[in-house]
Amino acid sequence: MARVVASSTTAPGWRIALIVLGIAMTPVLLASSSLGSRLALADAIQAILLGSLILAAIACVTCSIGTQARMNTYQLVRFAFGVQGARAINALLAVSLLGWICVTANGFGIALRDLLAYNGIHLPLLLLVSLGCVIFVGATAFGFEVLSKVALYAIPVISLLLLYNLSQVNVNVTRPPLVPGQGMSMGVAISTVVGTFMVLVATLPDFGSFVHNKRQAVIGALLALALAYPLLYIAGAIPATLTGKASLIEAMTVFNSVIPALLLMLFATVTGNAGNMFQGTLVTSTLLPELRKPLITVLLGIVAAIIGSSNVTSWFIPFLLFLGITTPPVAGIYIADFVLHRRAGYDEAHLEQVPAVRITAFIAWLLASLLGGLSSRGMLTLTSIPSLDALLLAAALYALLDSLLTNKG
């Protein structure tokens, strides 16, 4: 049966929502400007609202499964993929999270470097990224309770900075006309909104396992992704829709509000990477169980400082997009496994009765990932949202193969 966590060690849904929102800050502020620069404001808002509803629906399910199981994502996947098979999936998730950690660390260093440069201070990027990693590690090494407090105090500051930036926006600014091919279709726009956070929605059991109950898990998912996420996305897109600039910093330069925008990015990267490192520590601990979690967090910080000091965006973003196609099928498979077999709870003893590597789960994952790749290139699609296509197909294939195997048995 599912393990029970005492109420004194769990949290209400709104606390989970703050942590999820903190993680979302950096990818949303990066992606929203790119989206806004290629759409009219009304179209951008429509895409953001629809994409957010899709994410919220999936998040309600994944977060609730974590609450039911009292297990994190990396323990859950053992039931669908087998104990040894789960190690391969967890390695994929670990690389995905490490990628986000490095990119966010790089964003922190660049924002701080630009802020200091405005005041005549010039420091090497390695030093500034390393400083950020020290902060990230300090906000993560002591576990969920410290992480939730970081989000509790940082989110209001970030919100005030975001509101201040919006107050400086001049709606009368004349936007340069879009050049041919620069625009974005509604399907691609919705896919961008969904894809920005789909990987992290797939790993929401990490936080759902700390929620009081399923009702609170749903409340947390809705607050974070049906309410706060679209508001944040719209706020980040508005300066770009008015100026045509593809980054928040460039857009706010037009409104002479660069320093508040840089401060916003700094705070956003701190809360975002604290959450990324928390999840990265959890998954890495399943691959290296002999290492203590605080040590793993420190090692992740060191790796992030080294990689994050390089020009990561030139080669790593395409890789992250690849992971955005291969990670959602993992969620589709453990969701299908939950619906088919685990609604009464997760029994560790059951792991001894299934193969160490469940081939059917890997077939479903591989085929769904291939469809997601084809969908991202416009060659084949179900919903026009590649990451959602991959998740839905993975769930359907896993259910079909599991049914065939059961009937054969």
C-alpha positions in Angstrom: 0.0 0.0 0.0 1.0 3.6 -0.3 3.2 4.9 2.5 1.7 7.5 4.8 3.4 10.7 5.7 2.4 12.4 8.9 0.5 15.6 8.6 3.3 17.5 10.4 5.7 16.7 7.6 3.3 17.6 4.7 2.4 21.0 3.3 -0.8 22.7 2.0 -1.4 23.1 -1.7 -0.5 26.8 -1.8 3.0 26.1 -0.5 3.6 23.6 -3.3 2.2 26.2 -5.7 4.7 28.7 -4.6 7.6 26.3 -5.2 6.3 25.3 -8.6 5.8 28.9 -9.6 9.4 29.7 -8.4 10.8 26.9 -10.7 8.6 28.2 -13.6 9.9 31.8 -13.3 13.1 31.5 -15.4 11.8 29.4 -18.3 8.6 31.4 -18.5 10.4 34.8 -18.5 12.7 33.5 -21.3 10.0 31.8 -23.4 7.3 34.5 -23.0 9.4 37.2 -24.6 10.2 35.0 -27.5 6.5 34.2 -27.9 5.4 37.8 -27.5 7.8 39.1 -30.1 6.2 36.9 -32.8 2.5 37.4 -32.0 0.0 40.1 -31.5 -1.0 40.5 -27.8 -4.5 39.1 -28.3 -3.2 36.0 -30.0 -0.4 35.6 -27.4 -3.0 35.7 -24.6 -5.2 33.1 -26.3 -2.2 30.7 -26.7 -1.1 31.3 -23.2 -4.5 30.6 -21.7 -5.1 27.4 -23.7 -1.6 26.1 -23.1 -1.9 26.8 -19.4 -5.2 24.8 -19.1 -3.5 21.8 -20.7 -0.6 22.0 -18.3 -2.9 22.4 -15.3 -5.0 19.4 -16.2 -1.9 17.2 -16.5 -0.4 18.7 -13.3 -3.5 17.8 -11.3 -3.0 14.2 -12.3 0.8 13.9 -11.8 0.8 15.9 -8.5 -2.1 13.8 -7.2 -0.3 10.5 -8.0 2.7 11.7 -6.0 0.3 12.4 -3.0 -1.3 8.9 -3.4 2.0 7.1 -3.6 4.1 9.2 -1.2 6.9 8.6 -3.6 8.9 10.9 -5.9 8.9 10.5 -9.7 12.1 8.5 -9.7 10.6 5.9 -7.3 7.3 5.8 -9.2 8.8 4.8 -12.6 10.1 1.6 -11.1 6.6 0.1 -11.2 6.1 0.8 -14.9 9.7 0.3 -16.2 11.0 -2.2 -13.7 13.7 -1.6 -11.0 16.6 -1.8 -13.4 14.8 -0.2 -16.3 13.9 2.8 -14.1 17.6 3.5 -13.8 17.8 4.3 -17.5 14.7 6.6 -17.3 16.1 8.3 -14.2 19.3 8.9 -16.0 17.3 10.7 -18.7 15.5 12.8 -16.1 18.8 13.6 -14.4 20.4 14.9 -17.6 17.2 16.9 -18.3 17.3 18.6 -14.9 21.1 19.1 -15.0 20.5 20.9 -18.3 18.0 23.3 -16.8 20.3 23.9 -13.8 23.2 24.8 -16.1 21.1 27.1 -18.4 19.6 28.8 -15.4 23.0 29.3 -13.7 24.2 30.8 -16.9 21.2 33.2 -16.9 22.0 34.2 -13.4 25.6 35.0 -14.2 24.8 37.0 -17.3 22.1 39.0 -15.5 24.5 39.8 -12.6 27.3 40.6 -15.0 25.1 43.1 -16.9 23.8 44.6 -13.7 27.3 45.2 -12.4 28.5 46.5 -15.8 25.8 49.2 -15.6 27.6 50.4 -12.5 31.1 50.2 -14.0 32.1 46.9 -12.4 33.4 44.2 -14.6 33.8 40.6 -13.3 34.4 37.3 -15.1 31.3 35.2 -15.9 32.8 32.1 -14.1 33.0 34.0 -10.8 29.4 35.2 -11.1 28.0 31.9 -12.1 29.9 30.2 -9.3 28.4 32.7 -6.8 25.0 31.9 -8.1 25.7 28.2 -7.7 26.7 28.7 -4.1 23.3 30.5 -3.5 21.4 27.7 -5.3 23.2 25.0 -3.2 22.5 26.9 0.0 18.8 27.2 -0.8 18.6 23.5 -1.6 21.0 21.4 0.5 18.7 21.4 3.6 15.7 19.9 1.8 12.1 20.7 1.1 11.4 22.9 4.2 14.1 25.4 3.3 13.2 25.3 -0.3 9.6 26.2 0.5 10.7 29.1 2.6 12.9 30.4 -0.2 9.9 30.4 -2.5 7.7 32.0 0.3 9.9 35.1 0.6 11.2 35.3 -3.0 7.9 35.1 -4.9 6.5 38.4 -3.5 9.7 40.2 -4.3 9.6 38.8 -7.9 6.0 39.8 -8.3 6.6 43.4 -7.2 9.5 43.6 -9.6 7.4 42.2 -12.4 4.6 44.7 -11.6 7.1 47.6 -11.6 8.4 46.6 -15.0 4.9 46.5 -16.4 4.2 49.9 -14.9 7.1 51.3 -17.0 5.7 49.9 -20.2 4.5 52.5 -22.7 1.6 51.1 -24.7 2.1 53.8 -27.3 5.4 52.3 -28.4 5.3 51.5 -32.2 6.3 47.9 -32.8 8.4 47.1 -35.8 6.4 45.1 -38.4 7.0 41.4 -38.5 9.2 40.2 -41.3 7.9 37.2 -43.4 8.5 34.0 -41.6 9.0 35.6 -38.2 5.4 35.1 -37.0 4.1 32.0 -35.2 1.0 29.8 -35.8 -1.5 29.3 -32.9 -0.6 25.6 -32.7 3.1 26.3 -32.4 2.4 29.1 -29.9 0.3 26.8 -27.7 3.0 24.1 -28.0 5.6 26.7 -26.8 3.5 27.5 -23.7 3.0 23.8 -22.9 6.6 22.8 -23.8 8.0 25.5 -21.5 7.0 23.6 -18.4 6.0 20.1 -19.6 9.2 18.4 -18.4 8.7 19.8 -14.9 5.0 18.9 -14.9 6.1 15.3 -15.6 8.1 15.3 -12.4 5.5 17.0 -10.1 5.2 13.8 -8.0 8.4 15.1 -6.4 6.3 17.8 -4.7 3.0 16.1 -4.6 4.4 13.5 -2.2 4.7 16.4 0.3 1.1 17.6 0.1 -1.5 16.9 2.8 -3.9 15.1 0.5 -5.2 14.8 -3.1 -7.5 17.8 -2.7 -4.6 20.0 -1.7 -2.5 18.5 -4.6 -5.2 19.6 -7.1 -5.4 23.0 -5.4 -1.7 23.5 -5.7 -1.6 22.4 -9.3 -4.5 24.8 -10.2 -3.1 27.7 -8.3 0.3 27.3 -9.9 -0.6 26.4 -13.5 -4.2 27.5 -14.1 -3.8 30.9 -12.3 -0.2 32.1 -11.6 1.5 30.5 -14.7 -0.7 32.2 -17.3 -0.5 35.6 -15.5 3.3 35.3 -15.3 3.5 34.3 -19.0 1.2 37.2 -20.1 3.2 39.7 -18.0 6.4 38.5 -19.6 5.0 38.6 -23.1 3.5 42.1 -22.9 6.8 44.1 -23.3 7.8 41.8 -26.2 4.5 42.2 -28.0 4.8 46.0 -27.8 8.5 46.2 -28.9 9.1 43.1 -31.0 12.1 42.3 -28.8 12.8 38.6 -28.2 14.1 39.0 -24.6 12.8 40.8 -21.5 16.0 42.7 -21.0 16.0 44.0 -24.6 12.3 44.9 -24.4 12.7 46.8 -21.1 15.7 48.7 -22.5 13.2 50.4 -24.8 11.3 51.6 -21.7 14.5 52.6 -19.9 13.9 50.0 -17.2 16.9 47.7 -17.5 18.0 47.5 -13.9 14.6 46.3 -12.5 14.4 43.8 -15.4 17.9 42.5 -14.5 16.9 42.2 -10.8 13.8 40.3 -11.8 15.9 37.8 -13.7 18.3 37.4 -10.8 15.6 36.6 -8.3 13.8 34.3 -10.8 16.9 32.3 -11.4 17.6 31.8 -7.7 14.1 30.4 -7.0 14.1 28.4 -10.2 17.4 26.8 -9.7 16.8 26.0 -6.1 13.8 23.9 -7.2 15.7 22.4 -10.1 18.6 21.3 -7.8 16.1 19.9 -5.3 14.7 17.7 -8.1 18.1 17.0 -9.5 19.3 15.8 -6.1 16.4 13.4 -5.8 16.9 11.7 -9.1 20.7 11.6 -8.9 20.4 9.9 -5.4 18.5 7.0 -7.1 21.5 6.6 -9.5 24.2 7.1 -6.8 22.5 5.8 -3.6 25.9 5.6 -1.8 26.2 9.4 -1.8 24.4 11.6 0.7 22.0 14.0 -0.8 23.7 17.2 0.5 26.9 16.0 -1.2 25.0 15.4 -4.4 23.6 18.9 -4.3 27.1 20.3 -3.9 28.4 18.3 -6.8 25.5 19.5 -9.0 26.5 23.0 -8.1 30.1 22.5 -9.1 29.1 21.0 -12.4 26.6 23.8 -13.0 29.3 26.4 -12.3 31.7 24.8 -14.9 29.1 24.2 -17.6 27.1 27.3 -16.9 30.1 29.5 -17.4 30.4 28.5 -21.0 28.2 29.5 -24.0 25.6 26.8 -23.1 22.7 28.2 -25.1 24.6 27.7 -28.4 24.6 23.9 -28.0 22.4 23.0 -25.1 19.0 24.4 -26.0 18.5 22.0 -28.9 19.3 19.2 -26.5 16.8 20.5 -24.0 14.2 20.5 -26.7 15.0 16.9 -27.4 14.5 16.1 -23.8 11.2 18.0 -23.9 10.0 15.3 -26.4 11.5 12.3 -24.6 10.4 13.2 -21.0 6.6 13.6 -21.3 6.1 10.0 -22.4 7.5 9.0 -19.0 4.6 10.8 -17.4 2.2 9.3 -19.8 3.4 5.8 -18.9 3.3 6.2 -15.2 -0.1 7.8 -15.4 -1.4 4.9 -17.4 0.2 2.4 -15.0 -1.5 4.2 -12.1 -4.9 4.1 -13.7 -4.5 0.4 -14.6 -2.9 -1.0 -11.5 -2.1 1.5 -8.6 -5.3 3.3 -7.7 -5.4 1.3 -4.5 -1.8 2.3 -3.7 1.8 1.4 -4.4 3.1 -1.8 -2.9 6.9 -2.1 -2.8 6.5 -5.9 -2.7 5.0 -5.9 -6.2 8.4 -4.8 -7.6 9.6 -8.3 -6.8 6.9 -9.8 -9.1 7.7 -7.9 -12.2 10.7 -8.1 -14.6 13.7 -5.9 -13.7 13.3 -4.3 -17.1 9.7 -4.0 -18.5 10.2 -4.1 -22.3 6.6 -3.1 -23.0 7.1 0.2 -21.2 10.3 1.0 -23.2 8.5 0.1 -26.5 5.7 2.6 -25.6 8.3 5.2 -24.5 10.4 4.8 -27.7 7.4 4.9 -30.1 5.9 7.9 -28.3 9.2 9.8 -28.4 9.6 9.1 -32.1 6.1 10.5 -32.7 6.9 13.6 -30.6 10.0 14.1 -32.8 7.9 13.8 -36.0 5.3 16.1 -34.5 7.9 18.8 -33.7 8.9 18.8 -37.4 5.3 19.0 -38.6 5.4 15.6 -40.2 2.8 13.9 -38.1 0.6 15.3 -35.3 -2.4 14.5 -33.1 -2.8 17.8 -31.2 -0.2 20.1 -32.9 1.6 20.1 -29.5 4.6 17.7 -29.8 5.1 17.2 -26.0 1.4 16.5 -25.5 1.3 14.2 -28.5 4.1 12.2 -27.0 2.5 12.0 -23.6 -0.9 10.8 -24.9 0.5 8.3 -27.3 2.8 6.8 -24.5 -0.2 6.4 -22.2 -2.3 4.7 -25.0 0.5 2.4 -26.1 1.4 1.4 -22.6 -2.3 0.6 -21.8 -2.6 -1.4 -25.1 0.6 -3.4 -24.6 -0.2 -4.1 -21.0 -3.7 -5.3 -21.9 -2.3 -7.6 -24.6 0.3 -9.0 -22.2 -2.3 -9.6 -19.5 -4.7 -11.3 -21.9 -1.9 -13.5 -23.2 -1.0 -14.4 -19.7 
